Amino acid sequence: MNRLTALRLLRQPGRLRSLTLLALGFGALSQAAFAQFALAVSPPRFELKGKPGTPIREVIELSQIDARPGVYTVRTADWTFKPDATVDFIDTLAPDSCRPWVAIERKEINVTPGRPYRFRFEVTPPADTPPMECRFAILVEGKEQAASANMPIGLSARVGVVVYVAVGDVKPALSVVGATVQTVNGMKVPVLKVRNDGTAHGRLAGFLKGTDASGTALEFTAATLPILPGETRDIALSAARPGNADAAVQVSFPVTVRGKLEWGDSGSTEIDQRFAP
């Protein structure tokens, strides 16, 4: 099934403050709020490569999962990725924005149940564009739900499809610059501090082997958050029993973790860390 992601956004001048919600989380808001944005979007992001002066064309598939047709507006936005892993979508053009390169099919669409809508967009880097990573978002917005007795504030729901375009020879360069233990969702977890000195975003992938204070063998995977060029981001490691990757476990500290994590087309980082609270 297509991934359904929803964003509840509170308006501020020139900026959209976002709180990420799971699809089922809309039920906690109200039935009306869920109904007015019953949309599945695929894929949730694009990671593209392009050349100066050459158009890049892609398609977002939108599926109405309610029994009624849906009317949505579409536009582009710049965005920033905050340290707490939330996103700010920005209407005004950022100083280095590449949104002027972007053309979208239309600004308002009608999506009929049972007939996925293929929404087209195009990115054309100018012929003199130096090597760089272009980043923007395509926002699909449902009609605003008016305030009522059951919902004291107006609610506007949007989904943001993030697009990365590597123009020319750009790539990440990730390195681990620290290690800590932090509390995530009420549990203490090992966390790597990862620096990106490259020219494109990167994500860590792979499995690590570890042993906790009780001598229990564990496997660790890194959160797949993007690490943007020039930033240092905290990347949590999730523990699981070998052969049962779907079941999270409570880690007894200190824990030692070793192995290799990969990033980019050919980059990798050796990990040999001891985590103690």
Secondary structure by P-SEA (a helix, b strand, c coil): ccbbbbbbccccccbbbbbbbcccccccccaaaaaacccccccccccccccccbbbbbbbbbbbcccbbbbbccccbbbbbccccbbbbbcccccccccccccccccbbbbbcccccbbbbbbbccccccbbbbbbbbbbbcccccccccccbbbbbbbbbbbbbbccbbbbbbbbcbbbbbbcccbbbbbbbccccccbbbbbbbbbbbccccccccccccccccccccbbbbbbbbbbccccccbbbbbcccbbbbbbbbcccbbbbbbbbbbcc
